[in-house]
Amino acid sequence: MTRIVWSPLAIEDVEAIRAYVARDSPQSAVFLVERFVAAVERLEAHPVSGRIVPEVGDKTLRELILGNYRVVYRAGPDLIEVVTVFHGARLFRLP
């Protein structure tokens, strides 16, 4: 089975998003984080289900689009590394 690892940056990203959304709606913030986690967990069974990040074009760097957010991950043969999570209105830059 494919192992999933969240980078420190991705964890910080999700925490910052949660804190921002929680200012208006703590329940929505919890729901959003749960959506991120559930979507990433599905990658265990379907590691290449996300689209290739168009700005990069690297087949191993993929993303899931969840509402207004992009979850960028690197797909390897036995490992999924969640690289970053950010609002889709922001520009993507490789960390």
Secondary structure, 3 states (H helix, E strand, C coil): CCEEEECHHHHHHHHHHHHHHHCCCHHHHHHHHHHHHHHHHHCCCCCCCCEECCCCCCCCEEEEEECCEEEEEEECCCEEEEEEEEECCCCCCCC
